[in-house]
Amino acid sequence: MKQVRFGLVGVGDMGVKHAMTITSSVPEARLTAAATAHPEHAAALLAAPGLEGTRIFGTPRAMYESGEIDAVLIASPHRAHVRQATEALRAGVPVLLEKPTGVTTAEVRKLNEEADRAGVPFGAMFNVRTNPAYRRMREIVASGELGEIRRTSVVITDWLRAQSYYNAGGWRATWKTDGGGVLLNQAPHNLDLWQWICGMPARVHAFCGFGRWHDVEIEDDVTAYVEYPNGATGTFIACTGEAPGTNRFEVSLDGGQLVYEGGRLTLSRPEIPVSRFIREYKGMFGKPQIAREDITPDEPYPMHAGVLRAFARHLLYGEPMIADGREGLHSLMLANAMLLSAWTGETVPLPLDDARYERMLRERAGA
């Protein structure tokens, strides 16, 4: 079998996990090289099963110029994502980039332009899109069989993190080194799914707790309200300070309701659409009959391996990626808009005023 030779930039915990996934679960690929200036990181990578022969380079550029890789996986701290991905794209190397694709929409727009100019594949590690239940959810919404969206709700509060988590990384928990909290570290997958399935809202109003549960500068608690172009509304709640927390995604449409919770996808469908029932029912307190069914697909959930396999097969055979890297702009815009709204107390229209957000983030970072 043909194999894509991957190089790795970002040889921390996540990078090593990705490297092991390539070795164990992606027959279309192998890890041949990694770039790191930290001997301890190199040692940890080389000590992992199946990675003993990985060639270590002192810089990404040296790795790109070696001719020993066909693509690069970037899994570094996200403040470095745009700079490192840009360097790879300019070297003509296909890029698979961990989430988020950047810290501000302004820099990610520039990265997307670099990808357009480079003309090489650019993918994003939105691995939760490989969940068959979410894929089914998206198919149903996009098909129009349940009519227009009336309301959406995402509650993702099972991201509990102890103070030790924020203390461990050396780069987490400040505006200068991290650029954000739960919205950039834990919730990008949920923000991505929200917009991927329901579309982008027209405006956002959010309330954030900055260091509400931890000794940190950044947001560790978020409650946001959005409005969509068709008048539908939505809420997004995320935090790292609750237990056991909730993981629930709900989409209410004219002809039914989809709920994903506890690993199951449920469809509740009224006998007639709500809009029709409201117009035609003649009684006082009636409701339409509801049919409920579990529609969770009986399919595997390949997670990171699914993204890596799809990206490798895209390079080898032209098959679709799980997520084009340019799509990372959408979830990041939601995160940036929520922070801007919390800082200003304003309802923020979308598309975001990139320059205003970047200016306010720089002020908080002391830059």
N, C-alpha and C positions, 0 to 999 in steps of 0.2 A: 504493500500500500504506500502511496505517496504520503509524505509527511511535511507539515509546515515546521520549519525550525524557528522556535520562539526564542527571543531574548527577553530578559526581565530587567526592569528598572523599578527600584523600590523593593529592597530585599529585607523587609521587616516581617512581622508575623503574617500579614495578609499575603505578601508576595511569596513567602515560602509555602503557604497553603495553596496558592494558585499553582506554583511549580509542582507540588505533589499531586494536585488534581490533573495537570497535564500528563504527568507520568503514569498515573493509575487509571485515568478514566477518559482520555482523549486519544484514541488510536490514530487519529489524523495528524497528530502533532507530537513534538518532543521539545524539551528545553535544552538548548545547546549552549547558552551563554547568559551571563548576568553582569550588570554593571553596578559596582559599589566601591566606595572609597573606605568602607569600614571593614576591617579584617574580621571582626566578630560576626558581622552579618554574613560575610562570605563563608565563614566556618559553619554557621548554623545551616546555611543552604547546602553545603557539601556534605553535611552530616545526615541530611534527610535521605530516606530510602530511595534509591534509583537516581539520585542527583549527584553522585560522587564524581562523575565525569564532566560536570558543567564547567565551562571555561569562564573565568572571572576576569573582567576588564575594570580598569580604574575609572573610566568615564564612559557614559553612553556613546559619545562620539566615536571613541576607539572601537566600541562594539559594532556600531553601524558601519564603520569603514573596514571592518575585518572580513566581510563577506560570509560570515558564519551564521547569519540569521536571515529569515525571510519576513519576520514581523516582530513587533515588540509589544509586550504587555507592561503597562505602567501602573504600578500599585504603590506609589509613594504618598506621603502626606499631601493633602489636596491643594495646599498653597503652591506646590510645585507642578501641578498637573498641566497647566497651560504652557508654561515654559518648556517642560520636558516633552510634551506632545508636539509642540511647534518644532523643536529641534529634530525630532524623529521625522516629522512630515517633510521638513525641508531637506532631509537626507534621503527622501524617497522611500521611507520605510513604513509599511502599513502599521496602524496603531490600534490597539485595543486598550481603552482607558478606563480605569476604575472610576466609580462615582465619587463625588460629583465631578463633572468635567471641568469645573473651575469654581471660583469663589464668587465672582461677579458676572452679571450678564454682559457687561462691557468687554471683559477679557475673553469670555466664551464666544462672543460674536466674532472677535478677531481670530480666535482659534478655528472657528468654522470656516472663515474666509481662507485661512491657511490650508485647511483640508480641501477646499474647492480648488485652490491653485495647485496643490500638490497632485491631485488626481489619483491618489492611492486610497485604499480602503481605510475607513476610520470608524471604529465601533466603540460602543460604550458597554460597561459591565452592569447592565440592568438585569441581573439574573432572576429577579422575582417575576419577570415577564415569562419565564419558562414554566411557571405554575399553570397546569392545564385548566384549573378552575378560573383563574383570572383571564386566560385566553378565551375560555367559553363565555365568560361574562362580557368581554369586549365584543365578541361575535354577535351576541344577542342584542346589545345596545346598538351596535353599528348597523345591524340588519333592519332596524326600524319596526320589527314585529311587535314591540311593546309600546310604540309611539314615542313621544318626546319625553325627555327627562324633566321631572318636576322638582326633585330634590336629591342631593347627594350628601353622604356623611361618611367620613373616615375618622375612626378613633383608634389611635395606635399608641397606647400608653403602657405597653409591656416591654419598653426599652429600659428597664431599670439599670442604672449604673451607680456604683459606689463611688465615693470620693477618690478611692485608689485608682480607678480607671482614668480619671482626669489627671491625676498626678503622675501616671506611669509613662505617658508618651513623650513628654518633653516638649511637645508642640501643640497639645490640646488645650482648650479652655480659655484662650485669649483671642481678642480680635486681631491682634498683630500676627500671631503664628497660626491660628486656626481659621479665623474668618467667620466663624459661626459655631453653633452648638448642635442641638438636636436636629435642626432643619438641614444642616450640611453633613452631619456625621451619621445619624441613624435614619432619618426620615426621607432621604432622597428617593429610595425605592418606592415608598408609599406615595410621595408627591408625583413620581413618574407614573405609577399605576393609575392614580386619580385622573391625571390629564390624558393618559393614553386611552383610558376607557370612556371618560366623560367629556373630554375636550377641555380647552382652556376657558376660564371665566373671563368676564369683562372687567371686573374690579374686585378688590380685596380689602377687607378691614380685619386687623388682627390685634390681639393682645398677647404679649410675651412676658414671661417671668425671667428676668436676667439674674442668674444665681439664686433662683427661688429655693431650690432644694440642695444646692451644692455651693462650695466656695469657689465660684468661677465668675468670669465676666460675662460669658455668653449666655444665650437663651437655653434653659433646660425645661421650659414649659410654654406651650403655644396653644392658643385657641383662636381660630380664624373663621371668618364668615366671607363667603364669596357670592357673587351674582353672575349668572351666565347671560350670554346675548339674548336667549329666548325668554328671559325672565325667571328661569329656575334659580334656586338658591342651593348653597352647600356649606358644610362646616368641616373643618379639619382640626383635630385635637391630637397633640403629641406631647410626650414628656418623658423624662428619664428619672422621675422621682416617685413612681407608684409601684405597688405590688398588691395583687398579682397583675393588675393592669388589664386592658382590653385590646383585642385586635379584631376590628370589625369594619367591614366596608359595605355600605348600603347604597343602592341606587333605586330610587322610586320613580317609576315612569307612569304614563297615563294608563297603560295596559298591564301593569304588574310591578313587582318589586323583587330585586335581586339582593341577596344578603350572603356575604362570605364571612364566616366566623367559625372558629374551632376546626379549621381545615375542611369545612363543608360549604358547598354552594347551594342555596335554596332559592327556588323560584315560587313566588306567591302570585297567582293570577286571578283577578276578579272575573266573574262571568261576562261582564261587559266593561269597557273602559270607564275609568272614573269620570272623565269629562261627559260622557254620554249619560251615566247614571245621575250625575248632578242635574243635568237638564231634564231628564225624563221621569225620575222617581216622584211620585205624588204624595208619599207619606211624610211623616215627621222625622223619624230617627232610623230609618232603614239603612242597610248596607248590602252591597252585592255579595253573593256567595263567592267564597275564595277557595281555589284549589291550590294546595301546596305540594311541592315535590322536591326531592333532593336530586339535583342535576349535576352533582360532582362527577367529573370525568374519571373513569377508571384507567388512568394513564400515569406513567412515571413523571416525577418532578425533578428534572436533572440539575437545577440550580446552576452553579458556576460552570460545571462541566458542559452543560447545555449551551451556554454562551460561547465557551471556548471551542466546542465542536462546530457550532454554526459558523463562527468566524473562520476557523480553519477550512471548512468546506466552502465558504465563500471564496477564499483565496484559491483553493484547488479547483473548484467546479463551478463557481459563480452562483452558488445557492444563496438564499437570503440570510442576512445576519439577524440576530435577535433584536438589536437596536443600533441604528446608525448613530455615530457619535454626535452628530449635529442635533439630535433630538434631546440631548442633555440640556439644551438651552431652556426648554419648557419648564421642567421641574425646578431648575435653578431660578427662573424668573418668579415662580410662585414663592420660593423661599425668600428671595430678595425683597419681593413685594410685601411679604408678611413682616419682615424686620423693619422695612421702611415705614409701614403703617404703624407698627408699635412705637417706633422712635418719634414719629411726628403726631400721632393721634389722628391721622387723616385716612380717609378711604383712598386707596391707590388704584388708579386706572391702569389697565394693561392694553398694549405693551408698556413695560416699565420705562420710566425715565432713567436710563442706564447711568448717565453722568451724575445725576443727583444721588442715586444710591451709592455709587462708588465714592463720591465726595464725603458722604456721611460716614461710610465705613472707614475711610482713611482718618477721619477725625477721631473715631473711637480707637483706632489702632495706633494713634499718635504718629501717623506718617505724614 
